[in-house]
Amino acid sequence: MAYKTISSPSVPTPPPATWSNMKVHASGHFHISGMAALGATMYEQAKTTFGYIKSVLETAGGTMDDIMSMQIFVTNLDKNEEIWRARREFFSGDFPCSTLVQVMRVGDPRADPPMEVEINCTGYIGGSKANS
């Protein structure tokens, strides 16, 4: 098999027969599924979600700097500074390419308070070392 599924003990496991949190190709190219987290504010949800992304990346042998592109889905663009605040806590220097899109809802529709942010990303394990 040219790719493997990555799981981290600190990231919730998807229900059986639904999706994988992360797939890594033998070349090092990876995809991380849209991740979301519970929290009272968009900032708290984003911070926890970035933590999940960091955890699966580190489990695969990568770092946050290996992310090349991310798509961020939010339920309220007016709160975008909460996303950028959380993102600055996980990245430095050359930030990944990024798209921010407002959608009607994300994550689990039964969550209370409602989930406000979902993030997916792609990149290359070890790719940031090539730029050092």
N, C-alpha and C positions, 0 to 999 in steps of 0.2 A: 504494500500500500504506500502511495506517495505522500499521504498526509496522515496526521494523527490528531486525535481529539485531546484537548487539554482541559483538565479540571483542577480546581484549587479547593482545598478544604475550607477556605474562608469565604468562598463565593457560593451562593445558593445554587444547587444543581437543578437543571430544568427537569420538568416531569418526563417520565419515560416516553419515547417515541414522539418527541416534539421538536427539539432543536439541540444544538451543541453550543456551549458558551464560546469555545474557541477551536479553530482548526488551524493547524500549521502544516504547510507543505514541506517536503524534504529540502527544498531550496531555502527555506526560512521564511517564505512569504506567509503571512497570517491574516485571518479574518476573525474579528471578535463580534459576536452577535450583539444586537441592541440590548443593553443592560440598563436596569432601572433599580431604584432602591426606595425604601420607605424613609420618611423624615417629615418634620413639621414645616420646613421651608424648602424652596427650590435649591437654595445653597446647600442645605444639609443633604438633600437627595443627590445633588451633583457631586458633592464631596465623597459620599459613600460610593456612588457609582464609579467615579474615577479610582477609588480605592479597590473596587472589584476588578477593574481593568488592569490596574497595576499588579494585583495579585496573580491573575491568570498569566500575564506577560512574564512575571518573574518565575512562575512555575515552569514556563516554556523556555526559560533561559534568556529572556529579553528584558528590556527596560522601557519606560515610558517614552524615551527619546527614539525608540525604534518605530513609533507610530508615524506613518506618513500622512494619513488622512483620517479625519473623523467627521461623522455626521451627528449633529446634536438636534434632537427633536424636543421641543418645549410646548407647553400649553399656553404660555403667555410670554410673548417677545418683550413686553415691557419690563420683565424681570431679568433681562439678559445680563446685567452686571453681576447677578448672583452666580451665573454660569462662569463668567470670566474670572470672578474672584476665586471660585473653587479650582478652576483650571490652572490659575497661576500658582496654586499650591502643589501642583504635580508636574509642571513643565517649567523649563527655564531655557533661555537662549533661543534657539531656532524652533518655534512652535510648529506643530503639524498643520497641514492644510485643513481647513475646517468649513463646514456648512452648518448654519443655524436655521432651522425651519420651525414655524409654528404649526401645530397640529391640534386636532380637537381633544385627543387624549392619548395617553401612553400607558404602558405597563398593565397592571392588574386593575380592571375597572371596578373591582370591589374594595380596593384599598381605601382606608380612611385614616388620615386625610388622603385625598387623591394624589396619585403620582403625577409629577409635573415635568419630568425630564427623562429621556432615554438616549443612550449614546452607543453608537457602533463605530468600529474603526478597522483599518487595515494597515499593514506595514510589513517590515522585513526584520526578522530576528538578527541582531548584530549589525543592522544597517547604519545605525548611528555611529558605530565605531569607525566606519569608512570615512566619516566626515571629521574625525578627530585630528 
